[in-house]
Amino acid sequence: MRHWLGIALTWSQGWAQIIHLTAQILVLALSASSYGSAQRQLLAHSIYRATRPLLASFTWLSAVVAWVIIRIVLETALTYGLSRFALDVLVRTLVLELIPLSAALVVAVRYSLGAADEVRSLRARDGFESQLHRGLDPTRDSVLPRVLASCFAVLALALLSSVITLALTYLSVYGFALWGIDGFTRAVGRVFDPVICLIFLLKTVFFSLAVGVIPMVTTPREMNLQASSNALSASGFQTSADLNRLARLLAVIMLIEVTSLVGNYY
């Protein structure tokens, strides 16, 4: 019984830290003092690091995958005489569901986990203490730029890939003819009604917040692992910690995805 109570306490403390850091980030992001000259330069640099390396590769990969899925759906719908439903299925499957999810996962693996390790390394070298002695706020000057960069990267990749996917869908259905623009616009508009648009926007924003915030939190379980790391190699501890953060992030992303599905279809 004590063992399970300890697990529950550790679990609740970890999620309490995530909620606390999320609240701090939201308050700092809405504060004008977080955007001084030095902070703006650091934020711009972080956004560039998070977005630029992923922009071309993710856009190209998502376009190729979208093109393959579009062709499969269109051919299948034509075979079974369901062509009038193909466009609706493509927009709902690709734009509403797959693109935001894939953008969040790619940014998490390619940037957020590494940025979180940078913050932990800075804390381990007493970098936070030196910032406090200089009158700086470590959360504002070290954590906030990286979190906002992750959020921007997720939103930018999702937006750009959605536009490209819609363009590929139009070309697959109508070719380069302009006469299909009115029908395509009406079909997409029927999918993106005000409620669906709000759910899509909120889901993408929550994805970006989860990707930015959750890797930054060191839970009590990870602290215990670090304390016992004398029996582990440094690389072994790092791998275990990254897997724990990725598992937490996947759990939150799946929760957001399921909630959005319920809102969209129920």
Secondary structure as the mmCIF struct_conf table of DSSP 4:
data_model
#
loop_
_struct_conf.conf_type_id
_struct_conf.id
_struct_conf.beg_label_comp_id
_struct_conf.beg_label_asym_id
_struct_conf.beg_label_seq_id
_struct_conf.end_label_comp_id
_struct_conf.end_label_asym_id
_struct_conf.end_label_seq_id
HELX_RH_AL_P HELX_RH_AL_P1 ARG A 2 ALA A 29
TURN_TY1_P TURN_TY1_P1 LEU A 30 LEU A 30
HELX_RH_3T_P HELX_RH_3T_P1 ALA A 32 TYR A 35
BEND BEND1 GLY A 36 GLY A 36
HELX_RH_AL_P HELX_RH_AL_P2 SER A 37 THR A 79
TURN_TY1_P TURN_TY1_P2 TYR A 80 GLY A 81
HELX_RH_AL_P HELX_RH_AL_P3 SER A 83 LEU A 90
HELX_RH_PI_P HELX_RH_PI_P1 VAL A 91 LEU A 98
HELX_RH_AL_P HELX_RH_AL_P4 ILE A 99 VAL A 107
HELX_RH_PI_P HELX_RH_PI_P2 ALA A 108 SER A 112
HELX_RH_AL_P HELX_RH_AL_P5 LEU A 113 ALA A 124
TURN_TY1_P TURN_TY1_P3 ARG A 125 ASP A 126
HELX_RH_AL_P HELX_RH_AL_P6 GLY A 127 HIS A 133
TURN_TY1_P TURN_TY1_P4 ARG A 134 GLY A 135
HELX_RH_AL_P HELX_RH_AL_P7 PRO A 138 PRO A 138
HELX_RH_PI_P HELX_RH_PI_P3 THR A 139 VAL A 143
HELX_RH_AL_P HELX_RH_AL_P8 LEU A 144 TYR A 174
TURN_TY1_P TURN_TY1_P5 GLY A 175 PHE A 176
BEND BEND2 LEU A 178 LEU A 178
TURN_TY1_P TURN_TY1_P6 TRP A 179 GLY A 180
HELX_RH_AL_P HELX_RH_AL_P9 ILE A 181 VAL A 191
BEND BEND3 PHE A 192 PHE A 192
HELX_RH_AL_P HELX_RH_AL_P10 PRO A 194 VAL A 213
HELX_RH_3T_P HELX_RH_3T_P2 ILE A 214 MET A 216
HELX_RH_AL_P HELX_RH_AL_P11 PRO A 220 ALA A 227
TURN_TY1_P TURN_TY1_P7 SER A 228 SER A 228
HELX_RH_3T_P HELX_RH_3T_P3 SER A 229 ALA A 231
BEND BEND4 LEU A 232 LEU A 232
HELX_RH_AL_P HELX_RH_AL_P12 ALA A 234 TYR A 265
#
